[in-house]
């Protein structure tokens, strides 16, 4: 099994964000690009502690990505670094960033259901 950004099964775009996703053996690989600084924390309202509970593993190809955790810690991952984002986090997106991220598909779906509901109610 393999995939690429160009061959991704699903795509999602909103201002400042573009994502392309495919499932591989129970995990979703996401090719994400951030074109604007953004704090999407309001989109996670309704999840436990209003934080993402889905773990993610990834690599920052370009730019940087910050995760803030429910315990008050914060971690910024820079270009060329691999990372693990444990459950209980909120992302801060930085313009000019590209990542490849892997997430358990079932957990990610639960999170995306809440995010999509929050996006619909805010528009």
HELIX and SHEET records of a PDB file:
HELIX    1   1 UNK A   40  UNK A   44  5                                   5    
HELIX    2   2 UNK A   48  UNK A   50  5                                   3    
HELIX    3   3 UNK A  105  UNK A  122  1                                  18    
SHEET    1   A 6 UNK A  10  UNK A  14  0                                        
SHEET    2   A 6 UNK A  17  UNK A  24 -1                                        
SHEET    3   A 6 UNK A  27  UNK A  34 -1                                        
SHEET    4   A 6 UNK A  97  UNK A 104 -1                                        
SHEET    5   A 6 UNK A  56  UNK A  62 -1                                        
SHEET    6   A 6 UNK A  82  UNK A  85 -1                                        
SHEET    1   B 3 UNK A  74  UNK A  78  0                                        
SHEET    2   B 3 UNK A  64  UNK A  69 -1                                        
SHEET    3   B 3 UNK A  89  UNK A  93 -1                                        
END                                                                             
